[in-house]
Amino acid sequence: MLVAAVAVVVAAVSGGIAIAAGGGDDRPLSGSTLERASAAALSATGGGKVTETEVGDDGAAYEVEVTLADGSQVDVQLDDRFGVIGRESDDDGAGDRDGAGDD
């Protein structure tokens, strides 16, 4: 019975480690990581304001949401060296001209 209990605990801890390593848990960036990711994203968008950041989303090491001067939003995906690996317009932002349900 003790062996079974230990096996359950090991499985639970291993599962928790796998979830943590998987990323995508909406943790905001901070410190120099925030600064570097913000600079890379703003360079990619040509300016704007960083409105949200997170660790490891959609296969990227970092994701930065930038609100542009016209109110539209762009999500910039970065690799672990702060290189841009993706860019996606968020059509539900303030610049959304088609309506909120058009995703």
N, C-alpha and C positions, 0 to 999 in steps of 0.2 A: 504494500500500500504506500509506503514511504517513497519507493522508486517511482510510482505513478504520480505522486504529488510533485516530486522534483521534476519529472518530465513535463508536467503541465506548466510549472513555473518557468522552466527553460524555454518552452514553446512561446509563452506569453511575452517573455523578455525579448526573445529573438524577433517576434512579430513587431514589437514596439520599435526595435532598432531598425528593422526593415522599413517601417512607416516613416521614421525620422529621416532615414537616408534617402527616401524617395522624394523629399522636398515637397513643394507646392502647398505648404501649410500657411500661406498668407502672412509670413513673418516679414515686417517691413525692414528695409535696409537701414544701417546706421553707420556712423563714423566715416572712415575713409572709403569704405565700400559704397556708401550712399553718395559721397562726393564724386567718386570716379564713375559710378553708374549714371548719375545725373548728368555729368559733363558729356559722357558718351551719347546719351539719349538726346540731349539738347543739341548736340552737334549734328546728329542724324536727322533731327526735325527742323533744323535751322532756327531754333529758338523756341520760346514758349515758357511754360511754368510746369515744373514737376509737381504732380498732384497726388501720386501714389507710387509706392515701390513695393516689391516683394521678392523673396528668395525663391528660386527654383519653380517656375511656373511654365507649363506647356513645353517641357523639354529644354528650357533655357536655364542658365544659372541664375539670371536676374531678369526681372521685368520692371520697366519704368513706364508709368502713364504720364503723358505730357499733354497739357491743355494748350492749344495754339491760340494766337491772337483772335481768330475768328470764333473761338469757343468750341471748336471741334477737338476731339481727343484722339491721340495716337498712342498705342501700346508698342513699346520698343523692347524686343527681346535681345538679351546680351549673353555671350558665352562667359566662361570663367575668367577670361582675360579682358573683358569689357568690350569685346568686338561685337558689332551689330550682326545678329544672325536672323533677325526677322523684324518686321514692322507691320502693324495692323491698325487700320482706322477703326475707331470705336464709334459706330453710327448711332449710339444711344446718348451721346453727349449733347451739350448745349447747341452745337452746330448741326444737330440732326434735323434735316428739313423734311424727311419723309414720315416721321412719326416714330413713337417708341417701340412699336411692335413689328418693325421691319427687318429684324435680324434675320 
